[in-house]
Amino acid sequence: MIYADNAATTKMSDAAVRTMTALLGEAWGNASSLYVHGQKAKEVLEKARADVAAVIGAEPREILFTSGGSEADNQAIRSAAELGRQKGKTHIISTAFEHHAVLHTLERLKKEGFEITLLDVHENGLIVPEEVEAAIRDDTCLVTVMFANNEIGTIQPIREIGAVCRAKGVLFHTDAVQAVGHLPIDVKADNIDLLSASAHKFHGPKGVGFLYAKKGVRLTNLIDGGAQERGKRAGTENVPGIAAMAEALKETAGAMAVNAARQSAMRDRLIEGLSRIPHSALNGDPVKRLPGNVNFCFEGIEGESLLLLLDDKGICASSGSACTSGSLDPSHVLLAIGRVHDVAHGSLRLTLGEDITEEQTDYIIKSVREVVEYLRGFSPIWRDLTAGKKEFIL
Ligand SMILES: Cc1ncc(COP(=O)(O)O)c(C=O)c1O
């Protein structure tokens, strides 16, 4: 099998599995206990905090462990909203192509009286800092823009957006779930106040993540209870999982340059090969995108059938995001960049692993070509397009 769905999740690294399994036996104490088992767990926890912080240029006390990206997004946005409300500022700016962990949190805040501006995403899948600046008002309390999109992989001008927010005195959050470990991040230089990350996107375990909150940004609890995580996130810490996350992050981030060079070469080979399929189009900017992300639309076919047939050929891919597969709605991300419904339905996302080879890449190109041709053979939409009853869009 060729696993090309790394944006959905990644396989845990051997080092992360080793760390986690060893610690299940060795660091089983409650990190809040004073005796030796607790202190061992506490030591592991704080070492993990320092390791995670170092990768993104933060201080250890600015890292709060969570159950993953969704929780970190919720807590970051709710905290900024609460701080805003206290000052009478209830306007939040975000974008139309955020992950649902952000969009659904914003929808809930809207019901609670916040006003939400969702910026348009340009056709190339990018947000423009000047448009963020123009949208900021006196009552804006938060700008939240994702670092890299989970479907089309486009990398946003985060440092510039952060600079705009800082100049205007508005908090800036970025959902960096797809970026952490894969792209260079320095929260200080990038002007980031709040950042969310998730271990299972960089070869760590599922159900573990972290929130970076710049010193001085007061967090609101989502979970009340004990005094863990400086009183901001109650619940006995998952020490083996957290340590495995730190291990995976050190390893993935440590090999970032080598991984990115290999993945982007294979990505560009795939883009080149798939572009030769008639009436197809790459989604998102060809250059400003994650090293392993390829996302295409093929006119006249259904993404779901494409996936099933690719699965038969031993290729694991996705159409839209994993969270929306199974639903018939076209991806909100593809609609946000201006794809019409029919075209958005025929989408394919391939997200390559660090170990992808040239042979595998060529096999994917050959398989996608065959499957697209086969499906078009009995597609009524394709028949109408080729008979001139409908106009080609791509
Ligand atoms: C951009 C983005 N944000 C948030 C999440 C949610 O992360 P988690 O699965 O850890 O809750 C995901 C997961 O797919 C994602 O891709």
The ligand as an ORCA input file, in Angstrom:
! r2SCAN-3c Opt
* xyz 0 1
  C      -5.827     22.426     10.096
  C      -6.372     21.519     11.162
  N      -6.811     22.038     12.302
  C      -7.289     21.280     13.302
  C      -7.351     19.907     13.181
  C      -7.881     19.094     14.323
  O      -6.841     18.441     14.997
  P      -7.133     17.190     15.944
  O      -7.494     16.053     15.050
  O      -5.871     16.942     16.695
  O      -8.229     17.591     16.857
  C      -6.925     19.308     11.985
  C      -7.035     17.851     11.780
  O      -7.302     17.376     10.700
  C      -6.411     20.134     10.949
  O      -5.964     19.626      9.807
*
